[in-house]
Amino acid sequence: MDTHMSFETMARKGGMRVVFYAVLTLVLGALTIAAIAGFVNGGPALRYALCGFAALFVFELILRRAPWDFIPR
């Protein structure tokens, strides 16, 4: 399986690939929706989203892997 130009760092098949993309979509989607809602409403959701994105960035910077990369093949 070719994983070039993909979020995947290793080839996954079947159910594990579905789980991988579900986790990826849920995490990034939740942070993005919180950022948009916080920006529009001026509430604390923007602060939580920015902290979430920053935590994700630091996690990937230190471990050189995204949290969803720990999902097994």
N, C-alpha and C positions, 0 to 999 in steps of 0.2 A: 504494500500500500504506500502510495506517495503522500507524504505529509508536508510537502513544500508549499509555502504561502498559506499556512493554516495555523490555527491556534494550538494544534496538537503538537506535542514534543515527541510523542511516540505513537506508533500505529495502534489503534484500538478497533475492536470489531464488535458488532452486535450491540448487546445491552450496555456494555461499558462505554461505548461511544455515545449512546443516548444519554447515559448518566453524566458523562463528561460535558456534553453540550448543554444539558439541562442545568447543571450547577453553574457553568460559565454564564449562561443567559440570566439565571436568577440573580446571581451576585451583581453582575454589571448592570443588569436591568433595574434592580432595586436601587442601586446607588444613583443611577442616572435619573430615574423617576423622582427620587428624593431630592436630587439637586434641582431639577426643573420645578418641582412643587415648592421647594424652599425659596427659589429665586422669584417665582411668581407671587407667592403669598407673603414673603418676607419673614417666614417663621424659622424655627430652629432646624428644620429638615435640611436646609442648605449646609449648615454647620456640620450636621451629622454626616451628610454625604461627602463633604470635603475631608472630614476626618477619616471616613471609610476609604476614600480614594488614596489619601496619604498613607494610611496603614497598609493598604494593598501595595502601594509603591515601595514602601520600606521593606515589607515582607519579601517582595520579589528582588529588591536590591541586595538584601542580605543573603537569602537562600538561593538566588538565581533561578527560582522556579515559582510559578504562580500556585496558589493553594489548590486549584483544580488539577494541577499536574501530579498531585499525590494520589489521584484516583488510579487504582491499578489497571493494568491492561485487561 
